[in-house]
Amino acid sequence: MSRGGIARPTAQPHATRRGTMTVTETVKGPASYFPSIEKKYGRSIEEWRSIIRSSGMHTWKELMALLKTEYGMGHAHANALVLDSLRNG
């Protein structure tokens, strides 16, 4: 738990196959929030990316306000989506 009693998600492991070995990789950064965003808000990450792209907004501040006010998203979830979108165009 972090300040204020808000739980932060931990990195999400997933398995991949490399040759005959299965290697478990850990998802870090904004993408670690994606499973909980999809579950809580009922839209896929690709749908959220589409909403962000079609908004016509380009700054972190504008996009955060959009997700928080129009979609009722919490700060951490909105931040994860906005950072992902800004980094990946």
ABEGO torsion letter per residue (X at the ends): XBBGGBBBBBBBBBBBBBEABBBBBBBBEAAAAAAAAAAAAGBBAAAAAAAAAAAGBABAAAAAAAAAAAAGBBAAAAAAAAAAAAAAX
